[in-house]
Structures are given as structure tokens and as C-alpha cells.
Amino acid sequence: VMRIAFQNMDSGGIDATWSKAIEGLRHAFRRLQQINTAARARRNVQRHYDLSGDLYRLFLDDDMQYSCAYFEQPDMTLDEAQAAKKRHIAAKLRLKAGQTVLDIGSGWGGLGLYLAKSFDVDVQGVTLSTEQHGVATDRAHAQGLENRVHFE
């Protein structure tokens, strides 16, 4: 109904007052559809990130970094550019041994594990993805970092 009324606005079938009211309702309805409740956020994460880690291993670097890489040189490999990104982030943080880092959206844990190993910091990682949490926790155990890197 809203779509038909909106289309009629262009053909002169509805006067300006009604067209503004209809447009306002359409805008309000669209905003309501886009509200990202906790339940909707979880559902979105499940549909995107809770796919098998094997799928992501097909196209991510060895450390499973999902965000943009930092290509310092045009001939860098993806693995090199992702390592450069982690170094760049760490340099900006000016980390000191014993500090605690909160990694929101920690994904598969690559950044947190790198920071703990390289800078002797504790890391608290947070992810909404069950799959990523499992992979990150397993990686922390495999690297002997389970006492310094925790994922929730």
C-alpha cells in the first residue's frame, strides 16, 4: 500500500500534504525495520560469522584476520599485509608489558594473540560469534596463552 501511494505521488494522484505524510510514515517504518536489537545483532552474526571456519580459511590470511590489511608495499602478500596491520595497530597503542587490552569484535583472535605474545599484555576479546569464539579459544590454548588471552 505504501509503495503504491508513494508511486502515485509522482503522477499527481496525491496532494503535497498527503505525500509528505506518506513519505514520513514510509521513513518511520523503514527506520523501525533497521533497529538493531540484541536479538537481531546475534542473528546477523550467526548468519555471517558462524559459518564454518573452513570457509573463511579459503580466502583469509593464515592468522584469519577479517578486517582490511595494511599494504605498506604493493608487492606484499596478504599474510605480510595483515602482519603489518597488527604491527601498525600495536605501535599506535604504545603497549607496555602488564597492560590489559580490550579487543571488541575479536573475531578468530589473531590480533589479541599477537599482542599477548609480542607485547606481554593481557587481552580480553569479545565476539558475538560462537564459531569465532571457539576458534579463538582453541588458538589461545594451542599457543599456551589461555591464562593471558580470554575470549567471551
Secondary structure, DSSP 8 states (H G I E B T S, - for coil): -HHHHHHHHHTT-S-HHHHHHHHHHHHHHHHHHH---HHHHHHHHHHHTSS-HHHHHTTS-TT---S----SSTT--HHHHHHHHHHHHHHHHT--TT-EEEEET-TTSHHHHHHHHHH--EEEEE-S-HHHHHHHHHHHHHTT-TTTEEE-
